[in-house]
Each structure stands twice: as structure tokens, then as C-alpha cells.
């Protein structure tokens, strides 16, 4: 799957990932459809008999990449979470139920940021170690800037990391994503850890 672009091509398909959560192996599938003006992404995960919530993101594609309009989390067919990105006014807001949070034009959701980060790397004329990329990411509690650093390179693959130090009552957080330049910087290995303890991981099946 190439990074989002403003071309006329339409891309659709499903990517299979090996999945592990809390040490239990499983499988995941990322289904996508991206064209010049719209995108639709769905992530389904399962570990043993444990079926995890389904993440769904949909919205527009513009000159700056993905512009989510809705992010839904469902479980057993029932909606558990809905984020609405209202970009129509002069001051875009994230709507979560009756609450509204300010957001920037480039705000992503917890699924679309994967591909937006890929698009940002693809747009870099000369990516290099130590480089930093910022992606605003929405959650039910509001929008936060996620800062990624290019931490390593292995051939055409680049490791980007986001580290957040331990805070009062909060463990240290870490995201690590290996992006493959031969695949439009698609995330081929994605991991999330708390206090260096891996919570879940996805690895693209070749």
C-alpha cells in the first residue's frame, strides 16, 4: 500500500499482520481503500478466542495527507467510541459526545496516524537519523502532539520512536514503528510498550 497522495489512482486491499498482545499470539488484518479524495481504513485483531475491538477510520485525502472525519471503535457489532472531526468552521474541533476539543488541521486518529506518518516520511527529500516528525493524534480525552524521532536505519527500513517519560501516576510510554521505504514507508512492524514492557505488537506477514 503506497502512502496517501493526491494522485488519481485508487488503492484498496487487505494487509495481514502477526499480532501479539500481553504475550498471547494472534492475527490482525488492516483493510484499506484510498483514492484521490477519500480514505477508509479498518483494523481487526484477534488473539486466541479473544476478539478485540475493531478500529475504523474514514475521511478525506488532501494536499497534506489524511483528514479523518470519523473514528469508530466497535465490539461485537456495538459502537463503543466515536470521535468526530469537525473541520467545517474556522476553528476545527474534535467532538467526543457532548465535549468539544480544539484541534489543528493535521490532526489524526489512533489508526490514521500510521499512514499519515508514512506519507510524511515519503515526502521527506532526505530523511536522516535524529530527524523529528510531529503528528497531532486525537483520543477521547482530546488532542496531543506525538513527536517521533528517526532512531535507526536498516537498508530501506527506518525505525521511528515516540518516547514519553514516566509522569505522576503514569508509566513511561513508547511507540516504535519500522517503516519500509520500498512500500511507501508502510509500517511493517509496530509496537507499543509501557515501562519497557511490550503490551502489543504487529508485524507484517510477507
Secondary structure, DSSP 8 states (H G I E B T S, - for coil): -----SSS--EEEEEEEEEEETTEEEEEEEEEEE-SSEEEEEEEEEETTEE--EEEEEEEEETTEEEEEEEEEEETTEEEEEEEEE-SSSS-EEEETTEEEE--TT-B-TTHHHHHHHHHHHH-TT--TT-EEEEEEEETTEEEEEEEEEEEEETTEEEEEEEE--BTTB--EEEEEEEEGGGTTEEEEEEEEETTEEEEEEEE--
